[in-house]
Amino acid sequence: MGRVVRGQRKGRGSIFRSHNTTRKGAAQLRVLDFAEKHGYIKGVVRDILHDPGRGAPLASVAFKHPYRYRTVKELFIAPEGMYSGQFVYCGKKAQLAIGNTLPLSEIPEGTYICNVEGKVNDRGSFARCSGNYATVIGHNRDINRTRIRLPSGAKKVIPSNARATVGIVAGGGRTEKPMLKAGRSFHKYKVKRNCWPRVRGVAMNPVEHPHGGGNHQHIGHASTVRRDASAGKKVGLIAARRTGLLRGGSKVRD
């Protein structure tokens, strides 16, 4: 075919690598230790920070080192309502309050949680974007599993000793404000990665994209493409199970 489409170029890295030099660091829960497994540990929120390229604010939390005379700073994803100077508690015996981190087994059903671990001590995997939250649906004490509803609406069963932060991630409603002008989108993606502006395939020439060329901008063939298509053809709806509008209401079962 002789064309190298955008997806192939992104695989090379090069100019498409993420812009991460200004970022504040990895936002994670504490490493699981004796204090968290059997009791709790107290920290104080030193500052609420903006992390470039991230919609949610971060909280810089200082903990006393469990064994040495020093403080250890952690970067947490800030839930809504957290403030600098607030005391936060992490551990099995911590109180159920916004900003505290507890094992799922200690969190009652119906509680809104964020920065949820998928596996024990992975330090947070789910519900980390601004305004997002997961909900505890139920506990199965016999097999030590907890069912949660993710922000997507999907249900997931995870170990009950995986941890989560109580509350909703701060910065909600961010997407409701319209961009209004190209300059705002430019700065939004400048700190993320090179993915804007995005040229449509039908606006290209036939040598640049399978959808390119022809009088009037039209694809000219079905936009679905098989899974094992060569890389230069793999654009549009890749291995689509279904296409078109989603019709009819869907029932959400607990």
WOQUI-V597966 format. One record per residue. N is the residue number from 0. SS is DSSP state (hx for helix, st for strand, lp for the rest). OMEGA is omega in degrees with one decimal (* if undefined). Layout:
n=N ss=SS omega=OMEGA
n=N ss=SS omega=OMEGA
//
This chain:
n=0 ss=lp omega=173.4
n=1 ss=lp omega=-179.4
n=2 ss=lp omega=175.1
n=3 ss=lp omega=-175.8
n=4 ss=lp omega=-173.4
n=5 ss=hx omega=-178.9
n=6 ss=hx omega=178.0
n=7 ss=hx omega=-179.6
n=8 ss=hx omega=179.7
n=9 ss=hx omega=179.1
n=10 ss=hx omega=179.8
n=11 ss=lp omega=-173.9
n=12 ss=lp omega=176.8
n=13 ss=hx omega=-177.0
n=14 ss=hx omega=-177.8
n=15 ss=hx omega=178.3
n=16 ss=lp omega=-177.1
n=17 ss=lp omega=179.6
n=18 ss=lp omega=-170.9
n=19 ss=lp omega=-176.5
n=20 ss=lp omega=-177.2
n=21 ss=lp omega=-174.9
n=22 ss=lp omega=-171.8
n=23 ss=lp omega=-179.0
n=24 ss=lp omega=-179.1
n=25 ss=lp omega=178.5
n=26 ss=lp omega=-174.5
n=27 ss=lp omega=171.5
n=28 ss=lp omega=176.0
n=29 ss=lp omega=170.8
n=30 ss=lp omega=-176.1
n=31 ss=lp omega=-178.4
n=32 ss=lp omega=-176.7
n=33 ss=hx omega=-176.9
n=34 ss=hx omega=-178.8
n=35 ss=hx omega=-178.2
n=36 ss=hx omega=-170.9
n=37 ss=hx omega=-178.7
n=38 ss=lp omega=175.5
n=39 ss=lp omega=176.3
n=40 ss=st omega=-175.1
n=41 ss=st omega=174.6
n=42 ss=st omega=177.9
n=43 ss=st omega=179.6
n=44 ss=st omega=-179.1
n=45 ss=st omega=-173.7
n=46 ss=st omega=169.9
n=47 ss=st omega=-171.0
n=48 ss=st omega=167.8
n=49 ss=lp omega=177.5
n=50 ss=lp omega=-178.4
n=51 ss=lp omega=180.0
n=52 ss=lp omega=179.8
n=53 ss=lp omega=-178.6
n=54 ss=lp omega=-175.2
n=55 ss=lp omega=173.7
n=56 ss=lp omega=177.6
n=57 ss=st omega=176.2
n=58 ss=st omega=173.7
n=59 ss=st omega=-174.0
n=60 ss=st omega=-179.5
n=61 ss=st omega=175.7
n=62 ss=st omega=169.2
n=63 ss=st omega=176.7
n=64 ss=lp omega=-175.6
n=65 ss=lp omega=-172.2
n=66 ss=lp omega=-176.2
n=67 ss=lp omega=-179.4
n=68 ss=lp omega=178.0
n=69 ss=lp omega=174.0
n=70 ss=st omega=178.7
n=71 ss=st omega=179.9
n=72 ss=st omega=177.2
n=73 ss=st omega=174.5
n=74 ss=st omega=178.4
n=75 ss=st omega=168.9
n=76 ss=st omega=-171.9
n=77 ss=lp omega=172.3
n=78 ss=st omega=-178.9
n=79 ss=lp omega=179.8
n=80 ss=lp omega=178.0
n=81 ss=lp omega=-178.0
n=82 ss=lp omega=179.2
n=83 ss=lp omega=-175.0
n=84 ss=lp omega=-179.7
n=85 ss=lp omega=172.3
n=86 ss=st omega=175.7
n=87 ss=st omega=-176.0
n=88 ss=st omega=179.0
n=89 ss=st omega=176.1
n=90 ss=lp omega=-176.6
n=91 ss=lp omega=-175.1
n=92 ss=lp omega=176.9
n=93 ss=lp omega=-179.5
n=94 ss=lp omega=176.4
n=95 ss=lp omega=-179.7
n=96 ss=lp omega=-176.5
n=97 ss=lp omega=-179.3
n=98 ss=lp omega=179.7
n=99 ss=lp omega=-179.2
n=100 ss=st omega=-177.2
n=101 ss=st omega=169.3
n=102 ss=st omega=-178.3
n=103 ss=hx omega=-179.1
n=104 ss=hx omega=-178.6
n=105 ss=hx omega=-176.9
n=106 ss=lp omega=-176.6
n=107 ss=lp omega=179.7
n=108 ss=lp omega=178.5
n=109 ss=lp omega=-178.4
n=110 ss=lp omega=173.9
n=111 ss=st omega=-178.2
n=112 ss=st omega=177.9
n=113 ss=st omega=-178.3
n=114 ss=lp omega=-174.0
n=115 ss=st omega=176.0
n=116 ss=lp omega=174.2
n=117 ss=lp omega=175.0
n=118 ss=lp omega=-177.6
n=119 ss=lp omega=177.4
n=120 ss=lp omega=170.2
n=121 ss=lp omega=169.2
n=122 ss=lp omega=171.2
n=123 ss=lp omega=-177.4
n=124 ss=lp omega=-171.0
n=125 ss=st omega=175.9
n=126 ss=lp omega=-176.7
n=127 ss=lp omega=-178.0
n=128 ss=lp omega=-177.5
n=129 ss=lp omega=178.1
n=130 ss=lp omega=-176.2
n=131 ss=lp omega=174.2
n=132 ss=lp omega=170.8
n=133 ss=st omega=-179.1
n=134 ss=st omega=175.4
n=135 ss=st omega=-178.7
n=136 ss=st omega=-178.6
n=137 ss=st omega=-179.7
n=138 ss=st omega=169.3
n=139 ss=st omega=-174.2
n=140 ss=lp omega=-175.5
n=141 ss=lp omega=-177.4
n=142 ss=lp omega=176.3
n=143 ss=lp omega=179.3
n=144 ss=st omega=178.5
n=145 ss=st omega=178.9
n=146 ss=st omega=178.9
n=147 ss=st omega=172.9
n=148 ss=st omega=-178.5
n=149 ss=lp omega=-179.9
n=150 ss=lp omega=179.9
n=151 ss=lp omega=-175.1
n=152 ss=lp omega=179.5
n=153 ss=lp omega=175.6
n=154 ss=st omega=179.9
n=155 ss=st omega=177.4
n=156 ss=st omega=-178.1
n=157 ss=st omega=-179.8
n=158 ss=st omega=-177.0
n=159 ss=lp omega=177.4
n=160 ss=lp omega=168.2
n=161 ss=lp omega=-172.9
n=162 ss=st omega=175.4
n=163 ss=st omega=176.0
n=164 ss=st omega=-179.1
n=165 ss=st omega=176.4
n=166 ss=lp omega=179.0
n=167 ss=lp omega=-179.9
n=168 ss=st omega=-179.6
n=169 ss=lp omega=177.9
n=170 ss=lp omega=-179.6
n=171 ss=lp omega=-179.7
n=172 ss=lp omega=-177.1
n=173 ss=hx omega=-175.3
n=174 ss=hx omega=-177.3
n=175 ss=hx omega=178.2
n=176 ss=lp omega=-178.6
n=177 ss=lp omega=179.5
n=178 ss=lp omega=176.9
n=179 ss=lp omega=-178.3
n=180 ss=lp omega=-174.9
n=181 ss=hx omega=-177.8
n=182 ss=hx omega=-179.9
n=183 ss=hx omega=176.1
n=184 ss=hx omega=179.0
n=185 ss=hx omega=-177.8
n=186 ss=hx omega=177.9
n=187 ss=hx omega=-175.0
n=188 ss=hx omega=179.3
n=189 ss=hx omega=-179.2
n=190 ss=lp omega=179.4
n=191 ss=lp omega=-176.8
n=192 ss=lp omega=-179.6
n=193 ss=lp omega=177.7
n=194 ss=lp omega=-179.4
n=195 ss=lp omega=-3.7
n=196 ss=lp omega=-175.4
n=197 ss=lp omega=-179.1
n=198 ss=lp omega=179.4
n=199 ss=lp omega=179.6
n=200 ss=hx omega=-177.6
n=201 ss=hx omega=179.1
n=202 ss=hx omega=-177.1
n=203 ss=lp omega=174.4
n=204 ss=lp omega=-179.1
n=205 ss=lp omega=179.8
n=206 ss=lp omega=-174.4
n=207 ss=lp omega=-173.6
n=208 ss=lp omega=178.0
n=209 ss=lp omega=179.8
n=210 ss=lp omega=-172.2
n=211 ss=lp omega=172.7
n=212 ss=lp omega=178.8
n=213 ss=lp omega=174.3
n=214 ss=lp omega=-168.7
n=215 ss=lp omega=-178.5
n=216 ss=lp omega=176.8
n=217 ss=lp omega=-176.9
n=218 ss=lp omega=175.3
n=219 ss=lp omega=177.0
n=220 ss=lp omega=-178.2
n=221 ss=lp omega=-178.3
n=222 ss=lp omega=175.4
n=223 ss=st omega=-177.5
n=224 ss=st omega=-173.7
n=225 ss=lp omega=-175.6
n=226 ss=lp omega=-175.3
n=227 ss=lp omega=175.9
n=228 ss=lp omega=177.6
n=229 ss=lp omega=-171.7
n=230 ss=hx omega=-178.6
n=231 ss=hx omega=178.8
n=232 ss=hx omega=-166.9
n=233 ss=lp omega=177.7
n=234 ss=lp omega=-178.8
n=235 ss=lp omega=-177.4
n=236 ss=st omega=-172.4
n=237 ss=st omega=177.8
n=238 ss=lp omega=-176.9
n=239 ss=lp omega=174.9
n=240 ss=lp omega=176.3
n=241 ss=lp omega=177.8
n=242 ss=lp omega=176.9
n=243 ss=lp omega=-177.4
n=244 ss=lp omega=172.7
n=245 ss=lp omega=-176.4
n=246 ss=lp omega=177.0
n=247 ss=lp omega=179.0
n=248 ss=lp omega=178.0
n=249 ss=lp omega=179.0
n=250 ss=lp omega=177.1
n=251 ss=lp omega=-180.0
n=252 ss=lp omega=176.8
n=253 ss=lp omega=*
//
